[in-house]
Amino acid sequence: MKSDKYVNEKLNITALTPILIGDEEGKNLSPTTDFVVKGGKALIINQNKLESLLSEDMEILDEYVDSIKDGSFDLENFIKDKLNADIEELTSFKLSIEGYLGKNEVKSFITSTGKPFLPGSTIKGAIRTAVIYDYLKCSGKRIIKSIFNTVGEINKLLEDKKKRRLTDNEFKKLNFLKNVKLKKKDYNELILFKHKETKTDKNGNEYSIDWGHDFRHIQISDSQLLEPDNTKIIQLFRYYLTKDDTKTEPWAQVLEEKTTTEFNFKIEKNFKDPFLQTINSNTYKEIFKMVNKFSLDVLDFELEMFNEFIAGGKEDKQKIKKNLEVIISYYNDLKEKIKFSRDNCAVIRIGGGKTYFDNSIGLALFKEDKEKFKQFRKILGFWKHSGGWKAPFVEENSPITRTFYLNKSNNELLPVGWAVIYFREDKDDIAKIFNLEKNRINIKSKIENNEAYESDDNELDLSKLENLGRVIRGKNNK
């Protein structure tokens, strides 16, 4: 629906990789009370039915509680032997499991009335980060300059502190620069997008209107509710990029890749901030462009970091390289698909498994000046580690871990959280570009001479998609 003031559309969002958005109450699914593993699936128990059976016999209820307390409880056996009930009859729904779950708890996906959904606040937050990033890279470079100037002032005071005792005024200034200006003011999004307009009344007197936070003029609803079987259970791994090692993370219920839902996206036509006024005429196209620009830079950053970690891997160099091969291929391929889409969709990362650089202005600072960014994060104590008998230190290339999941069908580590946003009428084109009908994207890289960009208009040129994979593989094998 369109009006003079707003553009209001329904958009689709499809998970390209599993998406993890935890339950707001932090609830976990427990093997002692919530599910039974059977035939490669987790049978989620209907708690109302279970409680109804337990309430029929107080002795059985007491035994149930006591058995859970002593740690020897087996829910499946208890249901069959003590309640004389059929597991299937008590099952609300079944979730596929990738891997051996055993007796591990599972981090729940966010739900409403028992059904999973993608929160509008999560989608909007990711879009807002991309918009702020674009702002800082373009007309907002003064903000980056201000941050780095503040970093310089802080460093000077810290150097002076090593040589002599700071005056009271210098201590106050140091505290203000670190804890107020640097932490709260210079990169607070509410300040970045606060707009004041000066007007003149009929008597010729000037006055200001505070338009508040311009990004409030974008409203994103929660997605449509999905069915529980649109989710599955996977194990997440935190992989160390400095050595051939992983740390297991909690098992999690995630939105399954290729799952599609829709949400409402409402944009006010007349943004006041000069930087955002391009949205007034281009609406979704401009926002898609900003999101894709950020995602491409995130992917480039990740690939750059992967290569640095591989080069510095010492004795684990070849193992690190081998473990990252598939992810590097996936990211290169995703980059080319974003470019090929010509901003008719937006590739975005949401939910758990992201890093600091996916979620903040840190990437804009890093891209502007890598060394000054390192000083910035050192001052704020990002990624500070205990030094044992040494002083605490900030890891040079932190974060040094990434969160992946093990794709059992291919036995490969892959990232989580990637999704694509698009108009419903473009769903067939999006499915072709992102190979949503296949298990995973197999194209390793794309043609470098812009063969896929021949169309002169703004529509997707899909004429080369059919043989694109064959052509690319041929180029890569030369």
C-alpha positions as CSV (number, residue, x, y, z in Angstrom):
1,M,0.0,0.0,0.0
2,K,1.3,3.5,-1.0
3,S,0.5,6.9,0.4
4,D,1.8,10.5,0.0
5,K,3.8,10.1,3.2
6,Y,4.9,6.4,3.3
7,V,5.9,3.6,1.0
8,N,4.7,0.4,2.6
9,E,5.6,-3.0,1.1
10,K,5.8,-6.6,2.0
11,L,9.2,-8.1,1.5
12,N,10.5,-11.7,1.5
13,I,13.5,-12.8,3.5
14,T,15.2,-16.2,2.9
15,A,17.8,-17.8,5.0
16,L,21.0,-18.6,3.0
17,T,22.6,-20.3,5.9
18,P,21.1,-21.3,9.3
19,I,20.0,-18.3,11.4
20,L,20.3,-18.3,15.2
21,I,18.1,-15.9,17.2
22,G,17.8,-17.1,20.8
23,D,14.7,-17.2,22.9
24,E,14.3,-13.8,24.7
25,E,13.9,-15.7,28.0
26,G,17.1,-17.6,27.4
27,K,15.2,-20.9,27.7
28,N,17.0,-24.2,26.7
29,L,15.4,-27.4,25.6
30,S,16.4,-30.1,28.1
31,P,16.6,-33.8,27.3
32,T,15.2,-34.5,30.8
33,T,12.0,-32.6,30.3
34,D,11.6,-31.3,26.7
35,F,12.6,-33.8,24.1
36,V,13.5,-37.4,23.2
37,V,16.0,-38.2,20.5
38,K,14.7,-40.9,18.1
39,G,15.6,-41.8,14.5
40,G,17.8,-38.7,14.0
41,K,15.1,-36.3,15.2
42,A,14.3,-34.6,18.4
43,L,10.7,-35.3,19.5
44,I,9.5,-32.2,21.3
45,I,7.2,-33.2,24.1
46,N,3.9,-31.4,24.6
47,Q,4.3,-30.1,28.2
48,N,0.5,-29.8,28.8
49,K,-0.1,-33.4,27.9
50,L,2.9,-34.6,30.0
51,E,1.8,-32.5,33.0
52,S,-1.8,-33.9,32.6
53,L,-0.5,-37.5,32.8
54,L,1.8,-36.7,35.8
55,S,-1.0,-35.1,37.7
56,E,-3.1,-38.3,37.7
57,D,-0.7,-40.0,40.2
58,M,1.1,-38.0,42.8
59,E,3.5,-40.8,43.6
60,I,4.6,-40.9,39.9
61,L,4.9,-37.1,40.0
62,D,7.2,-37.3,43.0
63,E,9.3,-40.0,41.4
64,Y,9.6,-37.8,38.2
65,V,10.9,-34.9,40.3
66,D,13.2,-37.0,42.4
67,S,14.7,-38.8,39.3
68,I,15.4,-35.5,37.6
69,K,17.2,-34.3,40.7
70,D,19.5,-37.3,41.0
71,G,20.6,-37.1,37.4
72,S,19.7,-40.7,36.5
73,F,16.5,-39.8,34.6
74,D,15.6,-41.1,31.1
75,L,12.5,-39.3,29.8
76,E,11.7,-41.8,27.1
77,N,11.9,-44.8,29.5
78,F,9.9,-42.9,32.1
79,I,7.1,-42.1,29.6
80,K,6.9,-45.7,28.4
81,D,7.4,-47.6,31.7
82,K,5.9,-45.3,34.3
83,L,3.2,-43.4,32.4
84,N,2.4,-46.3,30.0
85,A,2.2,-43.7,27.2
86,D,3.3,-43.6,23.6
87,I,6.0,-41.1,22.9
88,E,4.4,-40.2,19.5
89,E,1.2,-39.3,21.2
90,L,3.0,-36.8,23.5
91,T,5.0,-35.3,20.7
92,S,4.1,-31.7,19.6
93,F,6.5,-31.7,16.7
94,K,9.8,-33.1,15.5
95,L,13.1,-31.3,14.7
96,S,15.8,-32.7,12.5
97,I,19.2,-33.0,14.1
98,E,22.5,-32.6,12.3
99,G,25.1,-34.6,14.3
100,Y,25.0,-36.6,17.5
101,L,23.0,-34.6,20.1
102,G,23.0,-37.1,22.9
103,K,22.0,-35.7,26.2
104,N,23.0,-32.1,25.4
105,E,20.7,-29.1,26.0
106,V,19.6,-27.0,23.0
107,K,19.4,-23.3,22.9
108,S,15.8,-22.4,21.8
109,F,14.9,-20.2,18.8
110,I,12.7,-17.2,19.5
111,T,9.0,-18.0,19.2
112,S,5.5,-16.4,19.5
113,T,2.7,-18.7,20.5
114,G,5.1,-21.6,20.0
115,K,6.0,-20.6,16.4
116,P,9.4,-19.3,15.3
117,F,9.8,-15.9,13.6
118,L,12.4,-13.2,12.7
119,P,12.0,-10.1,15.0
120,G,11.7,-6.8,13.1
121,S,14.1,-5.3,15.5
122,T,16.8,-7.8,14.5
123,I,16.3,-7.0,10.8
124,K,16.2,-3.3,11.4
125,G,19.3,-3.3,13.6
126,A,21.3,-5.0,10.8
127,I,20.0,-2.5,8.2
128,R,20.7,0.4,10.6
129,T,24.3,-0.7,11.0
130,A,24.7,-0.8,7.2
131,V,23.2,2.6,6.8
132,I,25.5,4.1,9.5
133,Y,28.5,2.4,7.9
134,D,27.6,4.0,4.5
135,Y,27.2,7.3,6.2
136,L,30.6,7.1,7.8
137,K,32.3,6.1,4.6
138,C,30.7,9.0,2.7
139,S,29.5,12.2,4.2
140,G,30.2,11.3,7.8
141,K,34.0,11.0,7.6
142,R,34.1,13.9,10.0
143,I,32.9,11.5,12.7
144,I,35.8,9.1,12.0
145,K,38.2,12.0,12.0
146,S,36.8,13.1,15.4
147,I,37.1,9.6,16.8
148,F,40.7,9.4,15.7
149,N,41.5,12.8,17.0
150,T,40.1,11.8,20.3
151,V,42.3,8.6,20.2
152,G,45.3,10.8,19.6
153,E,44.5,13.0,22.6
154,I,44.0,10.0,24.8
155,N,47.3,8.4,23.7
156,K,49.2,11.7,24.4
157,L,47.7,11.8,27.9
158,L,48.6,8.2,28.5
159,E,52.2,8.8,27.3
160,D,52.4,11.8,29.6
161,K,51.1,9.6,32.5
162,K,54.0,7.2,32.0
163,K,56.5,10.1,32.4
164,R,54.8,12.1,35.2
165,R,51.8,12.5,37.5
166,L,48.9,14.0,35.6
167,T,47.2,17.1,37.0
168,D,43.6,16.8,38.3
169,N,42.4,18.6,35.2
170,E,44.3,16.2,33.0
171,F,42.8,13.2,34.8
172,K,39.3,14.6,34.3
173,K,40.0,15.2,30.7
174,L,41.3,11.7,30.2
175,N,38.3,10.2,31.9
176,F,35.9,12.4,29.8
177,L,37.6,11.5,26.5
178,K,37.6,7.7,27.2
179,N,34.3,7.2,29.0
180,V,32.1,9.9,27.5
181,K,33.3,11.2,24.2
182,L,34.8,8.0,22.8
183,K,32.4,5.5,24.3
184,K,29.1,7.3,24.3
185,K,29.1,10.3,22.0
186,D,31.2,10.1,18.9
187,Y,29.6,7.0,17.5
188,N,26.2,6.9,19.1
189,E,23.7,6.3,16.2
190,L,21.0,8.4,17.9
191,I,23.4,11.4,17.7
192,L,24.6,10.6,14.2
193,F,21.0,10.7,12.8
194,K,19.6,13.5,14.9
195,H,18.6,16.4,12.7
196,K,17.8,20.0,13.4
197,E,16.2,22.2,10.8
198,T,16.3,26.0,11.0
199,K,13.1,27.9,9.9
200,T,12.0,31.5,9.8
201,D,8.6,32.6,11.2
202,K,6.4,35.3,9.6
203,N,8.2,38.0,11.6
204,G,11.6,37.0,10.2
205,N,12.8,35.3,13.4
206,E,14.7,32.0,13.1
207,Y,13.8,29.0,15.1
208,S,14.9,25.3,15.2
209,I,12.9,22.1,14.9
210,D,14.4,19.0,16.3
211,W,13.4,16.1,14.0
212,G,14.8,13.5,16.4
213,H,16.3,10.2,15.2
214,D,15.7,10.1,11.4
215,F,16.0,6.3,11.3
216,R,12.7,6.1,13.3
217,H,11.1,6.8,9.9
218,I,11.8,3.2,8.9
219,Q,9.5,0.7,10.4
220,I,10.0,-3.0,10.1
221,S,7.5,-5.6,11.5
222,D,8.2,-9.0,12.9
223,S,8.1,-11.7,10.2
224,Q,5.2,-14.0,9.6
225,L,5.1,-16.9,12.0
226,L,6.7,-20.1,10.7
227,E,6.2,-23.7,11.6
228,P,8.5,-25.4,14.1
229,D,9.7,-27.8,11.3
230,N,11.2,-24.8,9.6
231,T,13.9,-25.0,12.3
232,K,16.5,-27.7,13.0
233,I,19.1,-28.5,15.7
234,I,22.8,-28.0,14.9
235,Q,26.0,-27.8,16.8
236,L,28.0,-24.6,16.6
237,F,31.8,-24.5,16.7
238,R,34.0,-21.6,17.6
239,Y,37.0,-22.1,15.3
240,Y,40.4,-20.6,16.2
241,L,42.0,-18.9,13.2
242,T,45.4,-18.8,14.9
243,K,45.7,-22.6,15.3
244,D,44.0,-25.8,14.2
245,D,41.6,-26.0,17.0
246,T,37.9,-25.6,17.7
247,K,35.8,-25.0,20.8
248,T,32.3,-26.5,20.9
249,E,29.5,-24.1,21.4
250,P,26.0,-25.0,22.7
251,W,23.7,-26.9,20.4
252,A,21.1,-24.6,19.0
253,Q,17.7,-24.6,17.3
254,V,18.1,-22.5,14.1
255,L,16.1,-21.4,11.2
256,E,16.8,-23.8,8.4
257,E,18.6,-22.5,5.3
258,K,16.2,-21.8,2.3
259,T,13.4,-21.0,4.7
260,T,11.4,-18.0,3.5
261,T,9.1,-15.7,5.4
262,E,7.8,-12.1,4.8
263,F,7.6,-8.9,6.8
264,N,6.3,-5.4,6.4
265,F,8.8,-2.6,5.5
266,K,7.4,0.9,5.9
267,I,9.6,3.9,4.8
268,E,8.7,7.6,5.2
269,K,9.3,9.3,1.9
270,N,10.8,12.5,3.2
271,F,13.9,12.0,5.3
272,K,15.3,15.2,6.7
273,D,18.9,14.2,7.1
274,P,20.7,15.2,3.8
275,F,22.6,11.9,3.8
276,L,19.4,9.9,3.9
277,Q,17.5,12.0,1.3
278,T,18.6,9.7,-1.5
279,I,16.1,7.2,0.1
280,N,13.3,9.6,-0.6
281,S,13.3,8.9,-4.3
282,N,14.9,5.5,-4.4
283,T,13.4,4.0,-1.2
284,Y,14.1,0.3,-1.2
285,K,16.7,0.3,-4.0
286,E,18.9,2.7,-2.0
287,I,18.6,0.7,1.2
288,F,19.4,-2.5,-0.6
289,K,22.4,-0.8,-2.1
290,M,23.7,0.4,1.3
291,V,23.1,-3.1,2.9
292,N,25.0,-4.8,0.0
293,K,27.8,-2.3,0.2
294,F,28.3,-3.1,3.8
295,S,28.0,-6.9,3.3
296,L,30.6,-6.8,0.5
297,D,33.0,-4.9,2.7
298,V,32.4,-7.4,5.6
299,L,33.1,-10.3,3.2
300,D,36.3,-8.6,1.9
301,F,37.4,-8.0,5.5
302,E,36.8,-11.6,6.5
303,L,38.7,-12.9,3.4
304,E,41.6,-10.5,4.2
305,M,41.7,-11.7,7.8
306,F,41.5,-15.4,6.7
307,N,44.5,-14.9,4.5
308,E,46.4,-13.1,7.2
309,F,45.7,-15.9,9.7
310,I,46.7,-18.6,7.2
311,A,49.9,-16.8,6.4
312,G,50.7,-16.5,10.1
313,G,49.7,-20.0,11.0
314,K,53.2,-21.4,11.5
315,E,53.1,-25.1,12.1
316,D,49.3,-25.2,11.6
317,K,49.3,-23.2,8.4
318,Q,48.3,-26.0,6.0
319,K,45.6,-27.3,8.4
320,I,44.1,-23.8,8.9
321,K,44.2,-23.2,5.1
322,K,42.4,-26.5,4.5
323,N,39.7,-25.9,7.1
324,L,39.0,-22.4,5.7
325,E,39.0,-23.4,2.0
326,V,35.2,-24.0,1.9
327,I,34.4,-20.8,3.8
328,I,36.7,-18.8,1.6
329,S,35.0,-20.3,-1.5
330,Y,31.6,-19.6,0.0
331,Y,32.4,-16.0,0.7
332,N,33.9,-15.3,-2.7
333,D,30.8,-16.9,-4.3
334,L,28.5,-14.8,-2.2
335,K,30.3,-11.7,-3.1
336,E,29.8,-12.4,-6.8
337,K,26.1,-13.2,-6.3
338,I,25.6,-9.8,-4.5
339,K,27.2,-8.0,-7.4
340,F,25.2,-9.9,-10.0
341,S,22.0,-9.0,-8.3
342,R,22.5,-5.3,-9.0
343,D,20.9,-4.3,-5.8
344,N,17.6,-5.8,-6.7
345,C,17.9,-7.6,-3.3
346,A,19.9,-7.1,-0.1
347,V,22.2,-9.7,1.4
348,I,22.3,-9.2,5.1
349,R,23.6,-11.0,8.2
350,I,21.4,-11.3,11.3
351,G,21.3,-13.2,14.6
352,G,24.0,-15.0,16.4
353,G,27.5,-16.0,15.1
354,K,28.5,-12.6,14.0
355,T,31.6,-10.7,15.0
356,Y,32.2,-7.1,16.2
357,F,32.8,-6.0,12.6
358,D,29.3,-7.2,11.5
359,N,27.6,-5.3,14.3
360,S,29.3,-1.9,14.6
361,I,31.1,1.0,13.1
362,G,34.4,-0.8,13.7
363,L,34.7,-1.8,10.1
364,A,34.4,1.8,8.9
365,L,37.2,2.8,11.3
366,F,39.3,-0.2,10.2
367,K,38.9,0.7,6.5
368,E,39.8,4.3,7.1
369,D,43.0,3.7,9.1
370,K,44.0,0.2,10.3
371,E,46.7,1.4,12.7
372,K,44.5,4.1,14.3
373,F,41.7,1.6,14.6
374,K,44.0,-0.7,16.6
375,Q,44.8,2.2,18.9
376,F,41.0,2.9,19.3
377,R,40.2,-0.7,20.3
378,K,43.2,-0.9,22.6
379,I,42.1,2.2,24.5
380,L,38.6,0.7,24.9
381,G,40.0,-2.7,25.9
382,F,38.3,-4.7,23.1
383,W,39.4,-8.4,23.2
384,K,41.6,-7.9,26.3
385,H,43.1,-11.2,27.4
386,S,44.5,-12.2,30.7
387,G,48.3,-12.3,30.4
388,G,48.8,-14.9,33.2
389,W,52.0,-13.8,34.9
390,K,52.2,-11.0,32.3
391,A,50.1,-7.9,32.1
392,P,46.7,-8.1,30.3
393,F,47.1,-7.6,26.5
394,V,44.8,-6.9,23.5
395,E,45.1,-9.5,20.8
396,E,46.6,-7.9,17.7
397,N,44.1,-9.4,15.1
398,S,41.1,-10.1,17.3
399,P,38.6,-11.5,17.1
400,I,40.7,-14.6,16.5
401,T,37.7,-17.0,16.4
402,R,34.7,-17.4,14.1
403,T,31.5,-19.2,14.7
404,F,30.7,-21.9,12.1
405,Y,28.4,-25.0,11.9
406,L,29.2,-28.4,10.5
407,N,27.2,-29.0,7.4
408,K,26.8,-32.8,7.7
409,S,25.7,-33.4,4.1
410,N,29.0,-32.1,2.9
411,N,31.1,-32.5,6.1
412,E,32.1,-28.8,5.8
413,L,32.4,-25.9,8.1
414,L,30.1,-23.0,7.0
415,P,29.0,-19.7,8.5
416,V,25.7,-18.8,10.0
417,G,23.3,-15.8,9.8
418,W,23.3,-14.9,6.1
419,A,19.9,-14.1,4.5
420,V,18.6,-12.3,1.4
421,I,15.8,-9.7,1.4
422,Y,13.8,-9.1,-1.8
423,F,10.4,-8.4,-3.3
424,R,8.0,-11.3,-3.6
425,E,7.7,-10.9,-7.4
426,D,11.5,-11.5,-7.7
427,K,11.5,-14.8,-5.9
428,D,12.2,-16.9,-9.0
429,D,15.1,-14.7,-10.0
430,I,16.5,-14.8,-6.5
431,A,16.2,-18.6,-6.3
432,K,18.3,-18.8,-9.5
433,I,21.0,-16.4,-8.4
434,F,21.4,-17.9,-4.9
435,N,20.8,-21.6,-6.0
436,L,18.2,-22.0,-3.3
437,E,17.0,-25.2,-4.9
438,K,20.4,-26.8,-4.2
439,N,22.1,-28.0,-1.0
440,R,24.6,-25.2,-1.1
441,I,26.2,-22.8,-3.4
442,N,29.0,-24.6,-5.3
443,I,30.3,-21.8,-7.5
444,K,33.7,-20.8,-6.2
445,S,34.2,-17.5,-8.0
446,K,32.7,-15.5,-10.8
447,I,33.8,-14.1,-14.1
448,E,36.1,-11.1,-13.5
449,N,35.4,-9.3,-16.8
450,N,31.8,-8.3,-16.0
451,E,30.2,-10.8,-18.4
452,A,27.2,-11.0,-16.1
453,Y,26.6,-7.2,-16.2
454,E,25.5,-6.6,-19.8
455,S,22.0,-5.4,-19.2
456,D,21.7,-1.6,-19.5
457,D,18.5,-1.3,-17.4
458,N,17.9,-2.0,-13.7
459,E,16.4,-5.4,-14.2
460,L,18.3,-8.6,-13.5
461,D,20.1,-10.0,-16.5
462,L,19.6,-13.8,-16.0
463,S,20.4,-14.9,-19.5
464,K,23.8,-16.3,-18.5
465,L,22.8,-18.0,-15.3
466,E,22.2,-21.4,-16.9
467,N,25.8,-22.0,-17.9
468,L,27.4,-19.7,-15.3
469,G,28.7,-22.4,-13.0
470,R,30.2,-24.3,-15.9
471,V,32.0,-21.2,-17.3
472,I,33.3,-20.2,-13.9
473,R,34.6,-23.7,-13.1
474,G,36.3,-23.7,-16.5
475,K,38.1,-20.4,-15.7
476,N,39.2,-21.6,-12.3
477,N,40.6,-24.8,-13.7
478,K,42.9,-23.0,-16.2
